[in-house]
């Protein structure tokens, strides 16, 4: 690796860490290197795409990006329950209120249909209930 590439990669990893903390302040000790152990096949290109360029552009903040992700997962029929749960938890951590999350899901009923909206609301309510039990109420 050249010095310039190493510097660029280190900068990208730091940007990824900053965005991960913005998504969820509990990730204060997040290190991109830990992802290598969880997903040994994850390429540096994917890290750059997800955290380096996609989520670090100027413009939308973490809360807005996460609400958009909730909307997209809802329209997809809320088929990806683990991803929906995780995104809702991160949205709450990023400052979204339960009402904002519910309104995003309601809005998607006209695009994804009522069954998709209903399923997404069930998932959201389960996440809200878990947050209430642990005291992470938003």
C-alpha positions as a printed Julia matrix, in Angstrom:
138×3 Matrix{Float64}:
   0.0     0.0    0.0
   1.27    3.46  -0.82
   1.43    6.16   1.85
  -1.26    8.14   0.04
  -3.59    5.12  -0.06
  -2.97    4.32   3.62
  -3.77    7.92   4.54
  -6.95    7.85   2.42
  -8.04    4.52   3.92
  -7.39    5.75   7.49
  -9.46    8.86   6.75
 -12.3     6.75   5.33
 -12.28    4.49   8.4
 -12.44    7.51  10.73
 -15.38    8.89   8.73
 -17.08    5.52   9.11
 -16.52    5.6   12.85
 -17.95    9.12  13.1
 -21.07    8.15  11.15
 -21.55    4.96  13.18
 -21.44    7.09  16.34
 -23.97    9.5   14.8
 -26.29    6.57  14.06
 -25.91    5.18  17.55
 -23.96    7.02  20.28
 -23.55    3.69  22.09
 -21.03    2.79  19.36
 -18.46    5.08  20.99
 -15.81    2.36  20.76
 -16.7     1.28  17.23
 -13.7     0.35  15.11
 -13.91   -0.57  11.48
 -11.2    -3.16  12.0
 -13.64   -5.17  14.11
 -15.82   -5.63  11.05
 -13.06   -7.7    9.45
 -13.5   -10.31  12.17
 -17.29  -10.39  11.8
 -17.27  -10.39   7.98
 -13.87  -11.52   6.69
 -15.1   -11.28   3.11
 -16.28   -7.67   3.38
 -14.2    -5.69   0.98
 -12.71   -2.28   1.58
 -14.79   -1.06  -1.34
 -18.01   -1.89   0.52
 -16.82   -0.03   3.62
 -15.96    2.96   1.45
 -19.35    2.85  -0.27
 -21.4     2.43   2.91
 -19.57    4.67   5.34
 -17.03    6.62   3.34
 -19.13    8.18   0.59
 -22.77    7.19   0.96
 -23.32    8.18   4.57
 -20.77   10.98   4.85
 -22.0    13.32   2.19
 -23.0    16.76   3.32
 -26.71   17.34   3.43
 -28.86   14.8    5.24
 -28.18   14.08   8.9
 -28.13   10.59  10.42
 -31.71   10.83  11.73
 -33.09   11.75   8.31
 -31.09    9.03   6.56
 -32.38    6.45   9.04
 -35.99    7.6    8.61
 -35.54    7.23   4.86
 -34.25    3.71   5.43
 -37.32    2.91   7.56
 -39.46    4.18   4.69
 -37.65    2.03   2.13
 -37.82   -1.09   4.3
 -41.54   -0.47   4.83
 -42.22   -0.17   1.09
 -40.31   -3.4    0.55
 -42.99   -5.06   2.64
 -41.09   -5.04   5.92
 -39.66   -8.4    4.83
 -36.29   -7.71   6.41
 -37.39   -7.72  10.04
 -33.89   -7.79  11.57
 -32.82   -4.85   9.41
 -36.03   -2.98  10.22
 -35.57   -3.53  13.96
 -31.95   -2.41  13.81
 -32.76    0.67  11.73
 -35.57    1.71  14.07
 -33.28    1.3   17.1
 -30.61    3.38  15.39
 -33.19    6.01  14.37
 -34.26    6.35  18.0
 -30.59    6.69  19.02
 -30.1     9.35  16.33
 -32.95   11.42  17.81
 -36.05   10.29  15.91
 -39.18   10.11  18.02
 -41.57    7.19  18.05
 -44.15    9.45  16.44
 -41.8    10.43  13.61
 -41.02    6.77  12.93
 -44.71    5.86  12.97
 -45.56    8.77  10.65
 -42.88    7.66   8.16
 -44.35    4.16   8.21
 -47.93    5.47   7.81
 -46.83    7.63   4.87
 -45.47    4.54   3.1
 -48.9     2.84   3.1
 -49.74    4.51  -0.2
 -46.52    3.2   -1.78
 -46.07   -0.21  -0.18
 -49.67   -0.98   0.73
 -51.53   -1.38   3.99
 -50.21   -4.9    4.75
 -46.61   -3.64   4.47
 -47.44   -0.65   6.66
 -49.16   -2.86   9.24
 -46.22   -5.23   9.44
 -43.75   -2.36   9.77
 -45.85   -0.84  12.57
 -45.88   -4.19  14.4
 -42.1    -4.34  14.17
 -41.76   -0.73  15.28
 -44.07   -1.29  18.26
 -41.98   -4.28  19.33
 -38.83   -2.13  19.18
 -40.57    0.67  21.12
 -41.67   -1.83  23.77
 -38.11   -3.13  24.09
 -36.83    0.45  24.44
 -39.43    1.16  27.13
 -38.33   -1.9   29.09
 -34.67   -0.91  28.98
 -35.31    2.76  29.65
 -34.14    3.89  26.21
 -37.43    5.64  25.55
 -37.28    8.24  22.8
